[in-house]
Amino acid sequence: MHHQAQEDDNPLCGDVVHVDLKIGNDDKVEEAWFSGDGCCISQASASMLMEEIEGKSIHEIRDFSAENMLELF
């Protein structure tokens, strides 16, 4: 089991999201959580994304596109 972290910001609006993943020995996301500052839309989007990726393999997550994110809405 290991942890993976990523942080990114949007220079146009100042939103910042930090994502942490707990990945099991089977390469599936056991837990996903985020922290950050931003508007309610960015925070809601990050929350929806965390729910979507929990239980998926890291290979499935790598293939997750912006179009897939739009389908969540």
Backbone hydrogen bonds in HBPLUS format (Angstrom, degrees):
<---DONOR---> <-ACCEPTOR-->    atom                        ^
c    i                          cat <-CA-CA->   ^        H-A-AA   ^      H-
h    n   atom  resd res      DA  || num        DHA   H-A  angle D-A-AA Bond
n    s   type  num  typ     dist DA aas  dist angle  dist       angle   num
A0002-HIS N   A0023-ILE O   2.93 MM  21  5.37 155.4  1.99 149.9 157.9     1
A0023-ILE N   A0002-HIS O   2.77 MM  21  5.37 167.6  1.79 176.3 176.4     2
A0004-GLN N   A0021-LEU O   2.92 MM  17  5.08 152.7  1.99 141.9 149.3     3
A0021-LEU N   A0004-GLN O   2.75 MM  17  5.08 153.9  1.81 155.6 162.2     4
A0006-GLN N   A0019-VAL O   2.90 MM  13  5.27 151.5  1.98 151.0 157.5     5
A0019-VAL N   A0006-GLN O   2.72 MM  13  5.27 167.7  1.74 168.9 169.8     6
A0008-ASP N   A0017-VAL O   3.11 MM   9  5.82 158.6  2.16 154.7 159.8     7
A0017-VAL N   A0008-ASP O   3.08 MM   9  5.82 165.2  2.10 169.8 174.5     8
A0010-ASN N   A0015-ASP O   2.89 MM   5  5.38 155.0  1.96 155.4 161.9     9
A0013-CYS N   A0010-ASN O   3.22 MM   3  5.82 137.8  2.41 113.3 122.2    10
A0014-GLY N   A0010-ASN O   2.71 MM   4  5.38 153.3  1.78 167.9 175.8    11
A0016-VAL N   A0037-ASP O   2.76 MM  21  5.30 165.6  1.78 162.0 166.8    12
A0037-ASP N   A0016-VAL O   2.93 MM  21  5.30 128.1  2.20 135.7 151.2    13
A0018-HIS N   A0035-SER O   2.69 MM  17  5.23 170.1  1.70 169.4 169.4    14
A0035-SER N   A0018-HIS O   2.87 MM  17  5.23 146.0  1.99 144.9 155.6    15
A0020-ASP N   A0033-TRP O   2.88 MM  13  5.49 169.3  1.89 164.6 166.1    16
A0033-TRP N   A0020-ASP O   3.04 MM  13  5.49 163.3  2.07 156.1 160.8    17
A0022-LYS N   A0031-GLU O   2.87 MM   9  5.06 166.5  1.89 150.0 151.1    18
A0030-GLU N   A0022-LYS O   2.72 MM   8  5.52 152.8  1.79 161.0 170.7    19
A0031-GLU N   A0022-LYS O   3.37 MM   9  5.06 157.4  2.42 130.9 135.2    20
A0024-GLY N   A0028-LYS O   2.92 MM   4  5.53 164.5  1.94 164.0 159.9    21
A0027-ASP N   A0024-GLY O   2.96 MM   3  5.35 151.4  2.04 121.1 121.8    22
A0058-ILE N   A0027-ASP O   2.91 MM  31  5.95 146.3  2.03 169.7 172.8    23
A0029-VAL N   A0056-LYS O   2.83 MM  27  5.72 164.7  1.85 160.3 159.6    24
A0055-GLY N   A0029-VAL O   2.78 MM  26  5.12 158.4  1.83 142.8 149.9    25
A0043-GLN N   A0039-CYS O   3.10 MM   4  6.39 161.3  2.14 153.7 159.4    26
A0044-ALA N   A0040-CYS O   2.90 MM   4  5.94 157.7  1.95 142.4 148.5    27
A0045-SER N   A0041-ILE O   2.91 MM   4  6.02 157.5  1.97 146.0 152.5    28
A0046-ALA N   A0042-SER O   2.98 MM   4  6.12 157.2  2.03 143.7 149.4    29
A0047-SER N   A0043-GLN O   3.04 MM   4  6.23 154.9  2.11 142.6 149.4    30
A0048-MET N   A0044-ALA O   2.96 MM   4  6.20 159.7  2.00 150.0 155.0    31
A0049-LEU N   A0045-SER O   2.95 MM   4  6.15 153.9  2.01 146.9 154.4    32
A0050-MET N   A0046-ALA O   2.98 MM   4  6.23 155.1  2.04 148.3 154.3    33
A0051-GLU N   A0047-SER O   3.15 MM   4  6.46 160.4  2.19 149.9 154.2    34
A0052-GLU N   A0048-MET O   3.04 MM   4  6.24 149.4  2.14 143.0 151.8    35
A0053-ILE N   A0049-LEU O   3.00 MM   4  6.24 152.8  2.07 154.7 160.3    36
A0054-GLU N   A0050-MET O   3.23 MM   4  6.28 142.9  2.37 148.2 155.4    37
A0056-LYS N   A0053-ILE O   3.04 MM   3  5.38 163.5  2.06 131.2 134.2    38
A0060-GLU N   A0057-SER O   3.10 MM   3  5.21 120.2  2.47  97.6 111.6    39
A0061-ILE N   A0057-SER O   3.07 MM   4  6.43 154.7  2.14 149.6 156.8    40
A0062-ARG N   A0058-ILE O   3.06 MM   4  6.23 150.8  2.14 139.5 146.4    41
A0063-ASP N   A0060-GLU O   3.21 MM   3  5.30 131.6  2.45  96.0 108.3    42
A0064-PHE N   A0061-ILE O   3.00 MM   3  5.05 158.1  2.05 105.7 112.8    43
A0069-MET N   A0065-SER O   3.09 MM   4  6.49 148.3  2.20 142.5 151.2    44
A0070-LEU N   A0066-ALA O   2.98 MM   4  6.32 154.0  2.05 148.5 155.0    45
A0071-GLU N   A0067-GLU O   3.07 MM   4  6.35 143.6  2.21 142.7 152.3    46
A0072-LEU N   A0069-MET O   3.07 MM   3  5.29 140.2  2.23 102.4 113.5    47
A0073-PHE N   A0070-LEU O   3.14 MM   3  5.50 140.6  2.30 104.9 114.8    48
